[in-house]
Amino acid sequence: MVVWLTTSASAQPTQPAYRADRILIMPKAGINRTALDNFHLARKGEVLRTFDGIGHLQVLSVPKGETVPGLIAQYKKSGLVEFAEPDYLGHVYDTKPNETAFTNGTLWGLTNISAAAAWDVLTSASNIVVAVVDTGVRYTHEDLAANMWVNPNDGGHGWNALNGNNNPTDAGTHGTMVAGVLGAVGNNSKGVVGVAWRVQIMACACFNSFGIGNVSDVITCLDYARTNGARIINASWGFTNSLALSNAMISLRNAGIIVVAACGNSSTNIDLSPTYPASYQLDNIITVASTSKNNVLSTFSNYGATNVDLAAPGEQIYSTFPATDSFYFTDSGGTSFSAPYVSGACALLMAQYPADSYQQIISRLLSSTDPLPSLAGKCRTGGRLNLRKALRTILVATIPATNSGPFQLRVSGGLNRTCSVEATTNLTDWSSVYTNATSTNGTFDFADDQSTNFPQRFFRATATP
């Protein structure tokens, strides 16, 4: 395990920054080792460990009556060492925001999806627009305002299909809570934190205060999102089958927009009793079930081995609430809140892998879930969202050869990440054939000049953490 000495976003601990009973020293090259041994002996210091492969670095105990600063000063003055320093304390490099609700476990869902480790990789999807097609959003809320998308033409934050204007304020509560799960501002010491600390939330109101809406209003919002640059649409709602709605979903697919759909809360197999858009067989739709704090399928959650893709936390969800600009609330739960976990994850994936198609983003997401026994046979992946794994996935795709040129492939491993291409002829003995760092678009290309020398050859890519 690599431990970094670094400062997290949370407050610094009150404990000392180093161990009080040890120091480290590096002997000067070419010194008389006996002189150093005698220096240790005179101070009654014990050599606890020597790293011969690291310049004979030594770990020394601090004798009774000595202090770390005092002993370090003596070694520095001796002229026998390159350096002497404390045995610093560090922490595993999990990026934790300073919201109390995260540190005290209230936002347990983020812990279950390994969000802190994922945030080491990326916290911001500030260039990605996610449309919350719902009851609207309280866009003045203290934990949402900075992350609201702004229409460059009218200054609004979305569209209200119920009122026919650009004021998509929340008619109920649902949309504001969904928005907080996916994109409440992170590390601002307020309330909660979303999956994406920075993202552009487009508010689209088409359901009333009772959570009731109609297909035409929904399609109005979907079309608004499509024509105004949304990359992801959160659909925490369902209808019976509608040809109009299915065609709207196809238009989103044709535009490369991902739709994240909640699968519903009736403990029903939606392979047998479908709900829409969750059950449309379109490759741009991700359908999400709910899991509990204990990582089991929620009793209320719908499921389906064919129509549901994965699960995400969905019970006892604490989020932004539209009663005031600083109000928060814990909802008992539903797949409505599982979906925005996945929407936020997709936004971070799009920011991390800007060259990916929507199919590749979905592939990264679904290939990196954590398998759970209660999800076996209940969804396609049998797993729950793992954000850390998703952000570290590597995809390898072939590039069509031209003019009988060498075999080529493209490695997509994320921004500025060192990846190694490995090859084998038997799927057992792998060897590295090329190592490179990905570019600012997260990819690099590799041409295998030796491909004509083998009847068959297989490739894979690995990466540094």
N, C-alpha and C positions, 0 to 999 in steps of 0.2 A: 504494500500500500504506500502510495506517495503522500507525504504530508508536507504541506506548504506552510511556511511562516508568513502569514498574510493577515490582513484586516478584513473581516467580514463586514457586511452592511449593518449588522447588529451592534449593540453597544459592547465596548471592550470589557472583558472580565476583570474582576477586582483582584484576582489571584496574581502572583508575580509572573513576569514574562519569561522566567527561566527557573530551572530547578535550583534549589538552594544547596543541594548536596553534591553537585558535579560541575566540572568545567571541561572544556576541550582545548587541547593545545596541538600545534603542528611544529615538530622539531625542525630547526634549521638544517638545510642540507649540508652534509659534511661535518657537522659538529661532533665533538667527542661524546659518544653516547654514555660513557661512564660519568662524565660531568653532569649530564642530564639526570642520570639515575641517582647520583648523589644529591642533586638539587631536590628531587622528589623526596628522597629519604630524609633530608634535613627538615622538610616541612611535614613529615609524617603523612605524605599523600600517597594513596594507593593507585596504581595504574589498573583501571578496571578493564580496559580493552585497548588493543592497538590494531589499527587498520593498515596493514603493511602495503596494501594496494592503493592507499590514498595518502601517500607520502608519510607513512608511519604515524598518521593522526592518532592521538591518544585521548582516552576518556579518563579523567582523574577524579578521585573522590575529594571532597572538601573536608579537611581534618576538623575535628572538634575545636572550637575557638576561633576558626577562620571564617571569613565571609567570602562570597563569590567575588565581589569587586576587589577585595584586598588581595586574594590569592592571584587573581588575574594580573593585578598591578605588579606583583612580585615576579611573575613569569615574564611579563613584558620587559621589565627592567633587567632581567638576567642576561639578555642577549642570546639565549639558547633557543628561542622559538621564533617561528615566522609569525605566529599569532597565538593569542590566548583569548578565549571568549566563553560566555555563559553557555550552558546547555539549554538553549531556548525551548520554550514550549510552543507547539504549533497545534493546528487542528486540521482535520480532513477538510478539504477545500469544497465545502457545500456553501453555496451563496444563499444566505438567509436574509430576507428583508426585515425591516425593523418594525413591522406591524405586530402588535402584541397578540392579535388573534392567530397569527402564524406560529409564534414562538410558544404559546401556551396550549397548542393543540386543537384550538377551536376549528381551524381550517385543516382538519385531519385529511381531507381528500387530497390536498396537495402533497402531503407526506406520503400517502399511499401510492401516488403515481410517480414518486421519486423526483418531485419538482425541484428541490434544492440542488440536487446533483445536476439536473438538467440546466438550471440557471447558471451553473459554472460555465456552460457552453454559450448560452444566450438567454437574455431576459427580454429583449426588445424585438417587436415586429412592427416598428413604427411606420413602415412603408406599406403595410398590409391593411386593406379595408375589409372588415368583417361586418356584414349586415345582420342585425338582430331584427328579424321579422317576427313581430310579437305585439304586445300591447302598447309599445312605445318605450321610451327610456327617459328617466328624469336626468336630462343632460346637464343640469346645473349641480348635480350631486358632487360633493367634495372629492369623492374617490373615482369619479367618472369624467368630470368636466375636461380635464387635460387630455383625455384619450378619445374625445368625441371627434368624429370626422366632420370636416367643414366643407360644405358645397361651395366651390369657388365662384359659382354664378350668383347665388343668393344669400350666402352666409349661413344657411340653415344646416341642421345636423342630420337631415334625412327627410322622410315624407310621411304624412299622415293621410292614409287612404280613407279614413273614416270622416275626416273633415275637409279633405281635398286641399290641404295646404302644407307648407313646409315646417310645421310645428309639431314634431312627433313626440310630444310630451306623453308620459305614461298615463294611460286611461285607467290602469289598475295598479298592479305591483309586479306582475310576472316578468315583464321585459327588463325592468331595472335590476331584478335579482339575477336574471340570466346574464346580463351585461357585466355585472360585478364578478361573476364566476370566471368569465373568459378574459376580462380585461380591466379590472379595477387597477388603478395606478399602484405600482409597486414601490416600496421603500420611501414612502412619503409620511410615515408615522401616523397614518390615518386608517382606522377601521380594518379593511381587508386588503388582500392582494389577489390579483387575477393570475391565471395561468401565464398570460403575457403581461409583463409589467407596462409595456408601451405597445399600443396598437391603435388603429383608427376604427372606432365603433360607429357604424352608420345605423341610426335608429329608424325603423320602419314600422309604423303603427297600423295594424289592420285587424286587431282583436279588441273587443270592448272591455269594460271593467270587470265583466263576468268571465272573460276569457273566451268569448264567442265571436267568431268571425265568419266571413263567407269567402268562397273561392275567388270571386272577382276582386275583392279587396286585397286578398293575399297575392294574387297574380299582379295587381298594380304595384305592390311593393317589391315583388320579385323582379319585375321589369325595371323598376326604378333602380334597384340594386345592380342589375346587369348593365344598365346603360350609364351608370355613374361610377363604375370602377371597382365594385365589390369583388373580392377574390373568393370569399367564403360566405355562405349564408347559414345562419343558425336557425333551424326549424324545430322548435320545441313544441310541436303541435301535430295534430293529425286529422285527416278527413277520410270519408269513404272514397272509393275510387272516382276520379274525375278525369275525363279526357282532356279538359282544358288545363287542369293542374299538371297532368302528365306531359302535355306539350310544353308548358312553361318550364318544367324540369329539363326537358330535352333541349330547350333553348339555352338553359344555363350550362348544360353539358357541352353544347356546341361552342360556348364562350369560354370553356375551361374553368368554370366555377364549381367549387366543391359545395355540396349541400350536406350539412350534418343534421341528421334527423333523430329525434327521440322516438323510441319504439313504442311508448305508451305504458300505462300503469294499471292494467287489468289482469295481471297474472296469466296472460293469454299467449298461446303460441301463434305468432302472426304469420307463420308459414301456412296455417290452416284458416286463420281469421285475420286477413291482412288489414293494415292501416296505411294510410298514404300521407306523405311521400315515403315513409320508411320502407314500404314493401315494393316500391318500383325497382325493377331490375335494370338499373342504370349505373354505369361504372363511376359516376361522379357523386353518388349518394353513399354516405357512411351512416349506418344505422346503429344506435347506441342504446344499450341496456344499462341498468343501474346495479351497483354493488354497495354493500354496507361497509361500515368502518372495519368490520372483521373480514372483509374480502370475500363475501359470499353474495350470490345473486339476491337482490332485494325481493322480499316476498311479493311486493306489488308489481314488480317489473315484468313487462312482457318479454318474450324471448323468441328464438327461432333459429334453428341450425342453418337455414338458408338465408333468411331475410335480415337477420341481425348480425352485425360485423364484430363488435367488441362491446365491452362494458367499461363504465367509468363511475366514480363515486356519485351517489345520488340521494343519500339520506342525511338528515340533520345538517342542512347546508346553510351556512351563515354568509350573508351577502349584503350588498347595498340594497336599500329599501327606500321607496319614494315618499315616505311620510314627510320628511324634511331633507334638506341638503346634507345632513350629517347623521341620518338615521340608518341603522343596520338591524337585521332581523334573521332569526334562524327558522327556516322552513322545515317541516317534517320530511319533505323530500319528494322526489319523483324523477323520472327519466328526463324531464325538462331541464334538470340541473346537471345531468350526466352529459348531455349533448354539448353544452358550452365548454366543459373540460376538453372535449375533443376539438371543438372549434378553435379554442386558444392554442391547443397543440398544433393544429394545422397551420395557424398563423406563424408560429415560431418556426415550423418546418419550412414554410415558404420563404421566410427571411433567411434561414440557414442554407437552403438549397435553391437559390434564385433561378437556376437553369432548369429545374425539374418541371415536368408536366404535372397536371393534376393527378394523373395515374401514378406517377412516381411518388408523389407526396403521400398518396393513399397507401401505396405499397410499403413505404417506410413505416407508416403508422401501424399497419396491420401485421407486419412481419416482426414487430418488436414488442408485442404484448406480453404480459406475465400470465402464463396459464394458471387457471384456478379450477380446482375440482368441481366446484358448483356451476362452472360455466361450460363444462364438457358437454357437448351435444346441445347446448343452449344458444350458441352463436358460432359463426364461421371460424373465428380464431380460437375459441375456447379460452379467451384471455381478457384481461383488464388492461387499460391504457398504462404504458410506462413511458413517461416523457423523456427520461434520461436515455433509455435505449433508442427511442425514435430519433433523437437529435444526433446520435452517434452512428447511425446505420450507414453502410456503404453500399452503393448500387454500382453494378458493372453492366454496361450495355454495349452491344456490338455496333460498329459503324460500318455501313455497307462499303465494301472495297470497290475501287474504280480502276479500270484499265489493268485488271489482273494484279493489282498491287498487294502488299502484305496485309495480313489480317490485322484489323484495328479494333480497339475498344475504348470506351470512355469510362473513366472512374469518377464517380460523384460521391465525395466524402465530406462535404461541408467546407466552409470558408477557411483558407490558409491552413490546411491540415495535411500532414505528411502521410502518404499512403504508399504501400508497397504492392506491386502486382506479382503474384505468384503463379507458377505454371506446373503442370504435371501431365504425364501421359497415362497414368494408371489410377488417378484419384486417391493415391496413398502417399507417394513421395513428392512433396511440394518443395519447390525452390524459388527464391526471389529472382525475378528477371528484370525488374525496373522499380525504382523508387523516385517519387517526386512529390512536391508540395502542390496542393490544389491552388488554383488561381482565385481571384476575387469573386468569380462566379461559382466557386466550389467544385470545379472539375479539372481534370487533365486528360489528354488523349495519349494512347500508347499504340505504337505500331510494332508488331512482332515480325522482325525480319527473318526469323528462323522458322516461321510457320510452315514453309514448304519442305522443311527437312523432317517433318513428323507426319505419320499417317493420321494421328489424332492428337490433340492437345487441349487441355482444360485450363481455365484461368479463374482466379479469384483475387480479391484485394483485401488487405488488412490495413490497419492504421494504428498510429500511436494513440493513446487515450486522449 
